[in-house]
């Protein structure tokens, strides 16, 4: 995995989550246990993440996407 390439994908994922599902910088930060500033600088200022924050945010985004898929497939009568 190339970190810089993955960060491009992560920015696209975050934009999609914010536009389609209403996630905020604050909610994404809380989910990953990161500072809001980290998310904002990553998204707005296009700063690179430290290795630690990269793995935390990447894992958080993957978990969110899995949960969204499960929620969309959820059938209440089953």
MMTF fields as JSON, N, C-alpha, C and O atoms, coordinates in Angstrom:
{
  "mmtfVersion": "1.0.0",
  "mmtfProducer": "UNKNOWN",
  "numBonds": 311,
  "numAtoms": 312,
  "numGroups": 78,
  "numChains": 1,
  "numModels": 1,
  "chainsPerModel": [1],
  "groupsPerChain": [78],
  "chainIdList": ["A"],
  "bondAtomList": [4, 2, 8, 6, 12, 10, 16, 14, 20, 18, 24, 22, 28, 26, 32, 30, 36, 34, 40, 38, 44, 42, 48, 46, 52, 50, 56, 54, 60, 58, 64, 62, 68, 66, 72, 70, 76, 74, 80, 78, 84, 82, 88, 86, 92, 90, 96, 94, 100, 98, 104, 102, 108, 106, 112, 110, 116, 114, 120, 118, 124, 122, 128, 126, 132, 130, 136, 134, 140, 138, 144, 142, 148, 146, 152, 150, 156, 154, 160, 158, 164, 162, 168, 166, 172, 170, 176, 174, 180, 178, 184, 182, 188, 186, 192, 190, 196, 194, 200, 198, 204, 202, 208, 206, 212, 210, 216, 214, 220, 218, 224, 222, 228, 226, 232, 230, 236, 234, 240, 238, 244, 242, 248, 246, 252, 250, 256, 254, 260, 258, 264, 262, 268, 266, 272, 270, 276, 274, 280, 278, 284, 282, 288, 286, 292, 290, 296, 294, 300, 298, 304, 302, 308, 306],
  "bondOrderList": [1, 1, 1, 1, 1, 1, 1, 1, 1, 1, 1, 1, 1, 1, 1, 1, 1, 1, 1, 1, 1, 1, 1, 1, 1, 1, 1, 1, 1, 1, 1, 1, 1, 1, 1, 1, 1, 1, 1, 1, 1, 1, 1, 1, 1, 1, 1, 1, 1, 1, 1, 1, 1, 1, 1, 1, 1, 1, 1, 1, 1, 1, 1, 1, 1, 1, 1, 1, 1, 1, 1, 1, 1, 1, 1, 1, 1],
  "groupList": [{"groupName": "UNK", "atomNameList": ["N", "CA", "C", "O"], "elementList": ["N", "C", "C", "O"], "formalChargeList": [0, 0, 0, 0], "bondAtomList": [1, 0, 2, 1, 3, 2], "bondOrderList": [1, 1, 2], "singleLetterCode": "X", "chemCompType": "L-PEPTIDE LINKING"}],
  "groupTypeList": [0, 0, 0, 0, 0, 0, 0, 0, 0, 0, 0, 0, 0, 0, 0, 0, 0, 0, 0, 0, 0, 0, 0, 0, 0, 0, 0, 0, 0, 0, 0, 0, 0, 0, 0, 0, 0, 0, 0, 0, 0, 0, 0, 0, 0, 0, 0, 0, 0, 0, 0, 0, 0, 0, 0, 0, 0, 0, 0, 0, 0, 0, 0, 0, 0, 0, 0, 0, 0, 0, 0, 0, 0, 0, 0, 0, 0, 0],
  "groupIdList": [1, 2, 3, 4, 5, 6, 7, 8, 9, 10, 11, 12, 13, 14, 15, 16, 17, 18, 19, 20, 21, 22, 23, 24, 25, 26, 27, 28, 29, 30, 31, 32, 33, 34, 35, 36, 37, 38, 39, 40, 41, 42, 43, 44, 45, 46, 47, 48, 49, 50, 51, 52, 53, 54, 55, 56, 57, 58, 59, 60, 61, 62, 63, 64, 65, 66, 67, 68, 69, 70, 71, 72, 73, 74, 75, 76, 77, 78],
  "secStructList": [7, 7, 2, 2, 2, 2, 2, 2, 2, 2, 2, 2, 2, 2, 2, 2, 2, 2, 2, 2, 2, 7, 7, 7, 2, 2, 2, 2, 2, 2, 2, 2, 6, 7, 7, 2, 2, 2, 2, 2, 2, 2, 2, 6, 1, 7, 7, 7, 7, 7, 2, 2, 2, 2, 2, 2, 2, 2, 2, 2, 2, 2, 2, 2, 2, 2, 2, 2, 2, 2, 2, 2, 2, 7, 7, 6, 6, 7],
  "xCoordList": [0.852, 0.0, 0.897, 1.828, 0.599, 1.328, 0.513, -0.618, 1.103, 0.402, -0.19, -1.343, 0.577, 0.108, -1.094, -2.01, -1.088, -2.214, -3.44, -4.557, -3.23, -4.339, -4.952, -6.162, -4.136, -4.678, -5.564, -6.52, -5.265, -6.147, -7.505, -8.54, -7.504, -8.759, -9.494, -10.718, -8.741, -9.364, -10.052, -11.151, -9.421, -10.056, -11.359, -12.357, -11.344, -12.567, -13.637, -14.808, -13.243, -14.191, -14.8, -16.009, -13.968, -14.465, -15.422, -16.475, -15.077, -15.984, -17.317, -18.371, -17.279, -18.503, -19.325, -20.539, -18.665, -19.378, -20.001, -21.102, -19.314, -19.856, -21.003, -22.007, -20.862, -21.902, -23.142, -24.264, -22.949, -24.083, -24.722, -25.944, -23.903, -24.426, -24.369, -24.807, -23.845, -23.865, -22.831, -22.981, -21.792, -20.724, -20.039, -19.963, -19.55, -18.818, -17.378, -17.041, -16.533, -15.154, -15.152, -14.359, -16.044, -16.127, -16.531, -15.934, -17.537, -17.982, -16.923, -16.74, -16.227, -15.161, -14.008, -13.407, -13.705, -12.641, -13.004, -12.166, -14.246, -14.685, -14.626, -14.179, -15.071, -15.079, -13.668, -13.463, -12.695, -11.325, -10.505, -9.371, -11.067, -10.315, -9.208, -8.164, -9.451, -8.478, -8.941, -10.099, -8.033, -8.388, -9.108, -8.768, -10.089, -10.802, -9.817, -9.943, -8.854, -7.84, -7.125, -6.804, -6.883, -6.215, -7.029, -6.483, -8.336, -9.212, -9.259, -9.148, -9.421, -9.514, -8.24, -8.294, -7.107, -5.843, -5.627, -5.08, -6.052, -5.939, -6.818, -6.395, -8.036, -8.985, -8.824, -8.781, -8.738, -8.758, -7.369, -7.223, -6.368, -5.024, -4.198, -3.035, -4.803, -4.136, -2.819, -1.857, -2.788, -1.592, -1.589, -2.642, -0.404, -0.28, -0.453, -0.136, -0.952, -1.138, 0.133, 0.889, 0.351, 1.43, 1.058, -0.108, 2.017, 1.73, 0.66, -0.253, 0.777, -0.194, -1.602, -2.532, -1.762, -3.084, -3.599, -4.804, -2.692, -3.081, -3.769, -4.851, -3.15, -3.728, -5.025, -5.962, -5.08, -6.312, -7.455, -8.538, -7.22, -8.278, -8.654, -9.833, -7.681, -7.95, -8.821, -9.781, -8.49, -9.293, -10.699, -11.674, -10.807, -12.121, -12.992, -14.175, -12.43, -13.194, -13.664, -14.804, -12.798, -13.186, -14.337, -15.274, -14.27, -15.342, -16.653, -17.717, -16.576, -17.783, -18.408, -19.622, -17.591, -18.114, -18.769, -19.814, -18.169, -18.763, -20.105, -21.063, -20.174, -21.414, -22.502, -23.678, -22.124, -23.109, -23.666, -24.872, -22.805, -23.263, -24.23, -25.273, -23.883, -24.761, -26.09, -27.146, -26.034, -27.265, -28.159, -29.383, -27.566, -28.356, -28.972, -30.033, -28.311, -28.845, -29.814, -30.49, -29.889, -30.722, -32.196, -32.719, -32.838, -34.277, -34.933, -34.66, -35.776, -36.333, -37.231, -37.431, -37.762, -38.687, -37.979, -38.642, -36.675, -35.944, -35.465, -34.83],
  "yCoordList": [-1.172, 0.0, 1.235, 1.351, 2.131, 3.392, 4.446, 4.759, 4.981, 5.897, 7.088, 7.452, 7.691, 8.888, 8.583, 9.397, 7.415, 7.01, 6.724, 7.104, 6.063, 5.771, 7.047, 7.104, 8.069, 9.334, 10.018, 10.7, 9.849, 10.374, 9.697, 10.36, 8.379, 7.63, 8.037, 8.168, 8.237, 8.612, 9.972, 10.154, 10.919, 12.235, 12.102, 12.742, 11.278, 11.056, 10.382, 10.753, 9.391, 8.717, 9.688, 9.67, 10.537, 11.498, 12.486, 12.785, 12.995, 13.9, 13.222, 13.837, 11.965, 11.216, 11.023, 11.226, 10.633, 10.437, 11.744, 11.74, 12.841, 14.121, 14.584, 15.096, 14.408, 14.865, 13.979, 14.483, 12.678, 11.76, 11.414, 11.291, 11.258, 10.772, 11.789, 11.492, 12.964, 14.025, 13.913, 14.546, 13.13, 13.079, 14.437, 15.137, 14.801, 16.052, 15.738, 14.603, 16.769, 16.585, 16.119, 15.264, 16.693, 16.361, 14.897, 14.2, 14.432, 13.052, 12.054, 11.008, 12.374, 11.495, 11.463, 10.414, 12.608, 12.665, 11.841, 11.114, 11.951, 11.191, 9.692, 8.931, 9.271, 7.843, 7.268, 6.159, 8.033, 7.538, 7.911, 7.457, 8.737, 9.181, 10.165, 10.218, 10.937, 11.915, 13.321, 13.535, 14.261, 15.67, 16.171, 15.781, 17.027, 17.616, 18.336, 18.302, 18.974, 19.701, 18.772, 19.184, 17.543, 16.581, 16.351, 16.34, 16.169, 15.945, 17.192, 17.099, 18.348, 19.596, 19.894, 20.273, 19.724, 19.983, 18.983, 19.331, 17.757, 16.733, 17.076, 16.938, 17.52, 17.775, 19.165, 19.29, 20.187, 21.561, 22.018, 22.645, 21.698, 22.173, 21.135, 21.374, 19.995, 18.901, 18.486, 18.153, 18.509, 18.047, 16.535, 15.898, 15.971, 14.524, 14.143, 14.92, 12.952, 12.444, 11.754, 11.196, 11.801, 10.996, 9.533, 9.218, 8.653, 7.225, 6.744, 6.013, 7.157, 6.742, 7.196, 6.39, 8.479, 9.014, 8.449, 8.273, 8.167, 7.562, 6.223, 5.978, 5.363, 4.039, 4.12, 3.363, 5.035, 5.211, 5.658, 5.075, 6.682, 7.209, 6.217, 6.065, 5.554, 4.565, 3.433, 3.024, 2.927, 1.87, 2.367, 1.64, 3.594, 4.164, 4.276, 3.938, 4.743, 4.879, 3.514, 3.371, 2.52, 1.167, 0.635, 0.039, 0.849, 0.389, 1.113, 0.494, 2.419, 3.191, 2.661, 2.463, 2.431, 1.943, 0.573, 0.313, -0.302, -1.62, -1.485, -2.182, -0.589, -0.395, 0.215, -0.115, 1.094, 1.679, 0.605, 0.557, -0.252, -1.351, -2.245, -2.632, -2.573, -3.415, -2.708, -3.34, -1.409, -0.656, -0.575, -0.635, -0.44, -0.352, -1.7, -1.751, -2.788, -4.118, -4.594, -5.607, -3.888, -4.265, -4.304, -3.381, -5.372, -5.524, -5.665, -6.641, -4.74, -4.751, -5.945, -6.299, -6.553, -7.674, -9.02, -10.056, -9.032, -10.3, -10.614, -11.646],
  "zCoordList": [0.0, 0.0, 0.0, 0.797, -0.895, -0.977, -0.222, -0.594, 0.829, 1.726, 0.98, 1.213, 0.095, -0.613, -1.502, -1.615, -2.129, -2.976, -2.109, -2.46, -0.993, -0.089, 0.47, 0.691, 0.702, 1.211, 0.176, 0.542, -1.101, -2.151, -2.049, -2.112, -1.893, -1.756, -0.487, -0.484, 0.59, 1.859, 1.747, 2.273, 1.074, 0.895, 0.108, 0.438, -0.921, -1.708, -0.858, -0.928, -0.054, 0.83, 1.824, 2.054, 2.417, 3.402, 2.75, 3.314, 1.58, 0.868, 0.587, 0.747, 0.173, -0.11, 1.166, 1.161, 2.256, 3.521, 4.003, 4.554, 3.802, 4.238, 3.346, 3.841, 2.05, 1.12, 1.149, 1.186, 1.133, 1.016, 2.362, 2.455, 3.402, 4.677, 5.814, 6.925, 5.558, 6.557, 7.661, 8.706, 7.458, 8.447, 8.496, 7.486, 9.651, 9.818, 10.201, 10.538, 10.142, 10.595, 12.046, 12.44, 12.822, 14.238, 14.445, 15.266, 13.711, 13.893, 13.434, 14.057, 12.346, 11.882, 12.881, 13.109, 13.471, 14.471, 15.697, 16.23, 16.144, 17.317, 17.064, 17.922, 15.898, 15.572, 15.638, 16.132, 15.134, 15.114, 16.327, 16.475, 17.201, 18.361, 17.992, 18.643, 16.944, 16.473, 16.83, 17.189, 16.729, 16.926, 15.675, 14.558, 15.866, 14.728, 13.814, 12.59, 14.419, 13.655, 12.662, 11.547, 13.061, 12.182, 10.916, 9.813, 11.077, 9.926, 9.048, 7.825, 9.666, 8.901, 8.126, 6.957, 8.768, 8.073, 6.94, 5.894, 7.149, 6.112, 4.916, 3.768, 5.184, 4.11, 3.485, 2.261, 4.298, 3.793, 3.335, 2.286, 4.13, 3.828, 3.064, 2.738, 2.787, 2.066, 2.704, 2.012, 4.022, 4.721, 4.782, 4.814, 4.798, 4.946, 6.408, 7.309, 6.625, 7.971, 8.443, 7.648, 9.75, 10.315, 10.117, 9.875, 10.217, 10.03, 11.002, 10.619, 12.264, 13.279, 12.91, 12.906, 12.601, 12.257, 10.937, 10.76, 10.022, 8.753, 8.989, 8.455, 9.781, 10.018, 10.813, 10.559, 11.773, 12.551, 11.645, 11.679, 10.841, 9.977, 8.882, 8.562, 8.318, 7.276, 7.813, 7.16, 9.001, 9.609, 9.936, 9.746, 10.423, 10.752, 9.514, 9.559, 8.416, 7.176, 6.684, 6.242, 6.759, 6.339, 7.183, 6.653, 8.5, 9.39, 9.091, 9.075, 8.854, 8.532, 7.246, 7.182, 6.227, 4.945, 5.112, 4.515, 5.914, 6.164, 6.879, 6.543, 7.862, 8.601, 7.726, 7.88, 6.817, 5.898, 4.979, 4.74, 4.465, 3.602, 4.366, 3.839, 5.606, 6.425, 6.7, 6.687, 6.946, 7.224, 5.99, 6.108, 4.82, 3.594, 3.229, 2.607, 3.613, 3.331, 4.409, 4.226, 5.512, 6.648, 6.262, 5.637, 6.642, 6.443, 7.813, 8.512, 8.216, 9.562, 9.849, 11.011, 8.84, 9.086, 9.109, 9.161, 9.071, 9.111, 10.497, 10.712]
}
